[in-house]
């Protein structure tokens, strides 16, 4: 494994440019091991962070976890969605209500959560109340991970409970606040040290962290910032498409829209669009969600609030 998406896209971009006899783009890769636990540092888990780390607290034998994941796979179907740049801009305006800190990704996540809560779940106890967000922390501090660092410089941050899980603005605001908190250098340092200690303990006990789905939660793994199709095109401008594998229950994987190969042989692309995939329980739940989304598209998201 090269590392996370950031490491991979830099490697593949270099490969694409070398193929075209072009110079690699900065930043140049940094292969330097970071040790979060310094030699003389106190080896203490920050207990205040434990409510955010249920997956590590619930570590189990790998076979038990895989059995649960396979069971989830058997009872769910893949769900693939595409959004145009115009649709995303509209959702962001509704979610932001003038707050320029709210991003397209915040708005898209909020739309998915609110749609599930409004149209799919029959009771408050079933509704999505929190989001686990995968966050790239390169560039926050050179001592933690400088730009160009080749590794898995990502963390997962559990949001606070949504104060109003039926409001696009409320959900998006809570998600953005959690991301800002996670990117605070002091918080991030404590998080990394605690994760290091927990992962060492889990490994020594022959267990694995529990990456199955949790009730009332979704995961967001967004690559929306990475333009794979343009940066890794081997000279075939707007004619290369990016695909990946691996989706799980209520774990949203988000990417930019790929170029489209038209019947007349031409290629077109909506640069600001997005596509996402995840798995959703079969039949009734999937049907309710798909129906609600299609209705919103038909109405041009006029009734989304």
C-alpha positions as CSV (number, residue, x, y, z in Angstrom):
1,X,0.0,0.0,0.0
2,X,1.3,3.4,-0.9
3,X,-0.8,5.2,1.6
4,X,-4.0,7.2,1.5
5,X,-5.7,8.9,-1.5
6,X,-3.3,11.9,-1.3
7,X,-0.3,9.7,-1.5
8,X,-1.8,7.7,-4.4
9,X,-2.8,10.6,-6.5
10,X,0.6,12.2,-6.2
11,X,2.3,8.9,-7.2
12,X,-0.1,8.3,-10.2
13,X,0.2,12.0,-11.3
14,X,4.0,11.6,-11.4
15,X,3.6,8.4,-13.4
16,X,1.2,10.2,-15.8
17,X,3.5,13.1,-16.3
18,X,6.7,11.0,-16.7
19,X,4.8,9.1,-19.4
20,X,4.3,12.4,-21.2
21,X,7.9,13.5,-20.6
22,X,6.8,16.2,-18.2
23,X,8.3,17.3,-15.0
24,X,6.6,16.1,-11.8
25,X,4.6,18.6,-9.9
26,X,5.3,19.8,-6.3
27,X,5.2,19.0,-3.5
28,X,7.8,16.3,-3.8
29,X,7.2,13.1,-1.8
30,X,8.5,12.9,1.7
31,X,9.3,9.4,3.0
32,X,9.8,10.0,6.7
33,X,8.4,7.9,9.5
34,X,6.6,9.9,12.2
35,X,6.5,8.5,15.8
36,X,3.7,10.0,17.8
37,X,4.9,8.5,21.0
38,X,8.2,10.2,21.8
39,X,10.8,8.4,23.8
40,X,10.4,10.2,27.1
41,X,6.7,11.1,26.7
42,X,4.1,9.7,29.1
43,X,2.3,6.7,27.7
44,X,-1.2,7.7,28.6
45,X,-4.5,7.4,26.6
46,X,-6.5,10.6,26.6
47,X,-9.7,9.3,28.1
48,X,-11.6,12.4,27.0
49,X,-11.3,11.2,23.4
50,X,-12.7,7.7,24.1
51,X,-16.4,8.6,23.2
52,X,-15.1,9.4,19.7
53,X,-13.3,6.1,19.3
54,X,-16.0,3.4,19.7
55,X,-14.6,1.4,16.8
56,X,-11.3,0.9,18.7
57,X,-13.0,0.3,22.0
58,X,-15.1,-2.4,20.4
59,X,-12.1,-4.3,18.9
60,X,-12.7,-8.0,18.4
61,X,-11.2,-11.0,16.7
62,X,-10.8,-10.2,13.0
63,X,-12.9,-13.2,12.0
64,X,-15.8,-12.0,14.1
65,X,-15.6,-8.6,12.5
66,X,-15.4,-10.0,9.0
67,X,-18.4,-12.2,9.6
68,X,-20.4,-9.1,10.6
69,X,-19.2,-7.2,7.5
70,X,-20.2,-10.2,5.2
71,X,-23.6,-10.3,6.8
72,X,-24.1,-6.6,6.1
73,X,-23.0,-7.2,2.5
74,X,-25.6,-10.0,2.1
75,X,-28.4,-7.8,3.4
76,X,-27.6,-4.6,1.4
77,X,-27.4,-3.4,-2.1
78,X,-25.1,-0.9,-3.7
79,X,-26.5,2.5,-4.3
80,X,-24.8,4.9,-6.8
81,X,-25.7,8.5,-7.1
82,X,-24.6,11.4,-9.4
83,X,-25.0,15.1,-8.8
84,X,-24.4,17.9,-11.2
85,X,-22.5,21.0,-10.3
86,X,-25.7,23.0,-10.5
87,X,-27.5,20.7,-8.1
88,X,-24.6,20.8,-5.6
89,X,-24.4,24.6,-5.8
90,X,-28.1,24.7,-4.9
91,X,-27.7,22.3,-2.0
92,X,-24.8,24.3,-0.7
93,X,-26.7,27.5,-0.7
94,X,-29.6,25.9,1.2
95,X,-27.2,24.3,3.7
96,X,-25.0,27.3,4.2
97,X,-27.7,30.0,4.5
98,X,-25.0,32.6,3.9
99,X,-22.3,30.7,6.0
100,X,-19.3,30.6,3.6
101,X,-17.6,28.0,5.7
102,X,-20.1,25.3,4.6
103,X,-18.6,23.4,1.7
104,X,-20.1,21.4,-1.1
105,X,-19.2,18.2,0.7
106,X,-20.8,19.4,3.9
107,X,-24.0,20.1,2.0
108,X,-23.9,16.8,0.2
109,X,-23.4,14.8,3.4
110,X,-26.2,16.8,5.0
111,X,-28.6,16.0,2.1
112,X,-27.9,12.3,2.4
113,X,-28.5,12.3,6.2
114,X,-31.7,14.4,6.0
115,X,-33.1,12.3,3.1
116,X,-32.6,9.1,5.1
117,X,-34.1,10.6,8.2
118,X,-37.1,12.2,6.5
119,X,-38.1,9.5,4.0
120,X,-36.6,6.2,5.1
121,X,-36.6,5.7,8.8
122,X,-39.9,5.2,10.6
123,X,-38.9,6.3,14.1
124,X,-36.6,8.8,15.8
125,X,-34.6,5.9,17.3
126,X,-33.5,4.8,13.8
127,X,-32.5,8.2,12.5
128,X,-28.9,9.2,11.7
129,X,-27.7,11.3,14.5
130,X,-23.9,11.5,13.9
131,X,-21.3,11.3,11.1
132,X,-17.9,9.8,11.1
133,X,-15.7,11.9,8.8
134,X,-12.4,10.8,7.3
135,X,-10.1,13.9,7.4
136,X,-6.8,14.5,5.7
137,X,-4.5,16.4,8.2
138,X,-1.5,17.2,6.0
139,X,-0.3,20.7,6.2
140,X,-1.8,21.5,9.6
141,X,1.7,21.1,11.2
142,X,4.9,20.1,9.5
143,X,5.8,18.2,12.7
144,X,2.7,16.0,12.2
145,X,2.4,15.7,8.4
146,X,3.9,18.1,5.9
147,X,2.5,18.5,2.4
148,X,3.9,15.6,0.4
149,X,4.1,13.2,3.2
150,X,3.7,9.6,1.9
151,X,1.6,7.6,4.4
152,X,-1.9,7.4,5.8
153,X,-2.3,11.0,7.1
154,X,-6.0,10.6,7.7
155,X,-8.0,10.6,10.9
156,X,-11.7,9.8,11.6
157,X,-13.7,12.3,13.5
158,X,-17.1,11.5,15.0
159,X,-19.3,14.6,14.9
160,X,-21.4,15.8,17.7
161,X,-25.1,14.8,17.7
162,X,-27.1,16.7,15.2
163,X,-29.3,19.3,17.0
164,X,-31.9,18.9,14.2
165,X,-31.4,15.8,12.1
166,X,-34.1,16.9,9.7
167,X,-32.5,20.2,8.8
168,X,-29.9,20.6,6.0
169,X,-28.4,23.6,7.6
170,X,-28.2,22.1,11.1
171,X,-26.5,18.9,9.9
172,X,-24.0,20.7,7.6
173,X,-23.1,23.2,10.4
174,X,-22.4,20.3,12.9
175,X,-20.3,18.5,10.4
176,X,-18.2,21.6,9.6
177,X,-17.7,22.4,13.3
178,X,-16.4,18.8,13.9
179,X,-13.9,19.1,11.0
180,X,-12.6,22.5,12.3
181,X,-12.2,20.9,15.7
182,X,-10.3,17.9,14.3
183,X,-7.9,20.2,12.5
184,X,-6.8,22.0,15.6
185,X,-3.2,21.0,16.1
186,X,-3.4,20.4,19.9
187,X,-6.5,18.2,19.5
188,X,-5.0,16.4,16.6
189,X,-1.8,15.6,18.5
190,X,-3.7,14.2,21.4
191,X,-5.8,12.1,19.0
192,X,-2.8,10.7,17.2
193,X,-1.1,9.7,20.4
194,X,-4.2,8.0,21.7
195,X,-4.9,6.2,18.5
196,X,-1.3,5.0,18.4
197,X,-1.6,3.5,21.9
198,X,-4.9,1.9,21.2
199,X,-3.8,0.4,17.9
200,X,-0.7,-1.1,19.5
201,X,-2.8,-2.6,22.3
202,X,-5.3,-4.0,19.8
203,X,-2.5,-5.5,17.7
204,X,-0.7,-7.0,20.7
205,X,-4.0,-8.7,21.7
206,X,-4.4,-10.2,18.2
207,X,-7.6,-8.2,17.5
208,X,-8.8,-5.7,14.9
209,X,-10.7,-2.4,15.2
210,X,-14.4,-2.8,14.4
211,X,-15.1,-1.2,11.0
212,X,-18.7,-2.6,10.7
213,X,-21.5,0.0,10.7
214,X,-23.0,1.4,13.9
215,X,-26.6,2.4,14.5
216,X,-27.5,6.0,14.0
217,X,-24.2,6.8,12.2
218,X,-22.9,7.2,8.7
219,X,-19.3,7.5,7.4
220,X,-18.0,9.9,4.9
221,X,-14.9,9.2,2.8
222,X,-14.7,12.0,0.3
223,X,-12.2,12.4,-2.6
224,X,-14.0,15.4,-3.9
225,X,-10.9,17.6,-3.6
226,X,-8.9,15.2,-5.9
227,X,-9.3,15.6,-9.6
228,X,-8.2,12.0,-10.5
229,X,-9.5,12.2,-14.1
230,X,-7.5,15.3,-15.0
231,X,-4.3,14.7,-13.0
232,X,-3.9,11.1,-14.1
233,X,-4.8,11.2,-17.8
234,X,-1.5,10.2,-19.6
235,X,-2.1,13.0,-22.0
236,X,-5.7,12.0,-22.9
237,X,-7.3,15.2,-21.7
238,X,-10.8,14.7,-20.4
239,X,-10.9,11.1,-21.7
240,X,-9.7,9.2,-18.7
241,X,-12.1,7.9,-16.0
242,X,-11.4,6.9,-12.5
243,X,-13.0,3.9,-10.8
244,X,-12.5,2.2,-7.4
245,X,-13.9,-0.7,-5.5
246,X,-15.1,-1.3,-2.0
247,X,-18.3,0.1,-0.5
248,X,-20.1,-0.7,2.8
249,X,-23.3,0.0,4.6
250,X,-24.0,3.7,5.1
251,X,-20.3,4.5,4.3
252,X,-20.4,7.2,1.6
253,X,-17.5,7.3,-0.9
254,X,-17.5,10.5,-2.9
255,X,-15.6,11.4,-6.0
256,X,-15.7,14.0,-8.8
257,X,-17.8,13.1,-11.8
258,X,-16.0,11.2,-14.6
259,X,-15.9,12.5,-18.1
260,X,-18.7,11.1,-20.3
261,X,-18.1,9.4,-23.6
262,X,-21.0,10.4,-25.9
263,X,-22.5,8.3,-28.6
264,X,-21.0,10.6,-31.3
265,X,-17.5,9.9,-30.0
266,X,-17.0,13.2,-28.2
267,X,-16.3,13.6,-24.5
268,X,-17.9,16.0,-22.1
269,X,-17.4,16.7,-18.4
270,X,-19.1,18.5,-15.5
271,X,-16.1,19.6,-13.5
272,X,-18.1,20.6,-10.4
273,X,-20.2,17.5,-10.3
274,X,-19.9,14.5,-7.9
275,X,-20.8,10.9,-7.7
276,X,-21.0,8.7,-4.6
277,X,-21.5,5.1,-3.7
278,X,-22.5,3.2,-0.6
279,X,-24.5,0.1,0.4
280,X,-28.1,0.4,1.7
281,X,-30.4,-2.3,3.1
282,X,-32.3,-4.0,0.4
283,X,-35.9,-3.6,-0.9
284,X,-38.0,-1.3,1.3
285,X,-35.3,1.0,2.6
286,X,-33.5,1.2,-0.7
287,X,-36.7,1.8,-2.6
288,X,-37.8,4.6,-0.2
289,X,-34.4,6.3,-0.5
290,X,-34.3,6.1,-4.3
291,X,-37.8,7.3,-4.7
292,X,-37.1,10.4,-2.5
293,X,-33.9,11.2,-4.3
294,X,-35.5,10.9,-7.7
295,X,-38.4,13.1,-6.6
296,X,-35.9,15.8,-5.4
297,X,-34.1,15.6,-8.7
298,X,-37.4,16.0,-10.6
299,X,-38.3,19.1,-8.5
300,X,-34.7,20.4,-8.8
301,X,-34.4,20.2,-5.0
302,X,-36.9,23.0,-4.6
303,X,-38.4,21.4,-1.4
304,X,-35.1,20.4,0.3
305,X,-34.7,22.3,3.5
